[in-house]
Amino acid sequence: MRTRSLAAAAAALGVTATLALATPAVAAEQAAGSNCWGVVSAQAARSDGGLGAHSSSFDEPRLGIGNVARLFGVDGPGGLGSLLATLDGNDATHC
C-alpha cells in the first residue's frame, strides 16, 4: 500500500526517475535482521542527503563493516546497522 501511495504521488509530480530509485528503498525498509545495514544506510542517505566516502577512497587501511561489527560484539553488518540506528540521533533511521 505504501508503494502505491508513493507511485501515485510521484506520478502526480511527474518524477518517474525518483520513483524508480525510491521504490526499491521502500521495499528494503521492510526487510529485517541481516539487511539492517542496507536499510539504515538507505534511510540515512535519504534523510541526510548522502553518506561519507567509501573506505577504499582512503590511503590507509580501514577495518571494514564486518570487523567493526565484531568489535562492537554485534551479529555482522545487519547488527551493526541496527546498533548505529539506535545511536546516530537520527529519527529517520531504524531497523
C-alpha positions as CSV (number, residue, x, y, z in Angstrom):
1,M,0.0,0.0,0.0
2,R,2.8,2.4,0.8
3,T,4.4,1.7,-2.6
4,R,1.1,2.5,-4.3
5,S,0.9,5.9,-2.5
6,L,4.5,6.7,-3.4
7,A,3.8,5.8,-7.0
8,A,0.7,8.0,-7.1
9,A,2.5,10.9,-5.6
10,A,5.4,10.5,-7.9
11,A,3.2,10.3,-11.0
12,A,1.3,13.4,-9.9
13,L,4.6,15.3,-9.6
14,G,6.0,13.8,-12.8
15,V,9.1,12.4,-11.2
16,T,9.3,8.8,-12.5
17,A,13.1,8.7,-12.2
18,T,12.7,9.4,-8.5
19,L,10.1,6.6,-8.2
20,A,12.4,4.1,-9.9
21,L,15.0,4.9,-7.2
22,A,12.7,5.2,-4.3
23,T,10.6,2.0,-4.8
24,P,13.4,-0.5,-4.0
25,A,14.4,1.5,-0.9
26,V,10.8,1.4,0.4
27,A,10.8,-2.4,-0.1
28,A,14.2,-2.6,1.6
29,E,12.9,-0.8,4.6
30,Q,10.5,-3.8,5.2
31,A,13.4,-6.2,5.4
32,A,14.6,-7.3,8.9
33,G,17.7,-8.7,10.6
34,S,20.6,-9.3,8.2
35,N,19.7,-6.5,5.9
36,C,19.7,-3.7,8.6
37,W,23.0,-2.3,7.3
38,G,21.4,-1.6,3.8
39,V,18.1,-0.4,5.3
40,V,19.8,2.0,7.8
41,S,22.3,3.2,5.2
42,A,19.5,4.0,2.7
43,Q,17.5,5.8,5.3
44,A,20.5,7.9,6.4
45,A,21.3,8.7,2.8
46,R,17.8,9.9,2.1
47,S,17.4,11.9,5.3
48,D,20.9,13.4,5.4
49,G,21.4,13.8,1.7
50,G,24.3,11.3,1.3
51,L,26.9,9.2,3.1
52,G,30.6,9.6,3.7
53,A,33.4,8.3,1.4
54,H,33.8,4.6,0.8
55,S,36.6,3.1,2.7
56,S,38.5,2.3,-0.5
57,S,39.0,6.0,-1.1
58,F,41.4,6.4,1.8
59,D,45.2,5.7,1.6
60,E,45.4,3.9,4.9
61,P,43.6,0.6,5.5
62,R,40.2,0.5,7.2
63,L,38.6,-2.2,9.4
64,G,35.6,-2.9,7.2
65,I,32.0,-3.2,8.2
66,G,32.2,-6.9,9.3
67,N,35.3,-6.2,11.5
68,V,33.6,-3.2,13.1
69,A,30.5,-5.3,13.8
70,R,32.8,-7.8,15.6
71,L,34.5,-5.0,17.5
72,F,31.1,-3.9,18.9
73,G,30.0,-7.5,19.6
74,V,27.0,-7.5,17.2
75,D,26.0,-10.0,14.6
76,G,27.5,-8.9,11.3
77,P,26.7,-5.8,9.2
78,G,23.0,-6.1,9.9
79,G,23.6,-6.0,13.7
80,L,25.9,-3.0,13.2
81,G,23.3,-1.2,11.1
82,S,20.7,-1.8,13.8
83,L,23.1,-0.6,16.6
84,L,24.1,2.5,14.7
85,A,20.4,3.4,14.1
86,T,19.9,3.5,17.8
87,L,23.0,5.6,18.4
88,D,23.0,8.1,15.5
89,G,20.5,10.5,16.8
90,N,18.6,10.4,13.5
91,D,14.9,9.7,13.9
92,A,14.7,8.6,10.3
93,T,16.9,5.6,10.8
94,H,15.6,2.4,12.3
95,C,15.6,-1.4,11.7
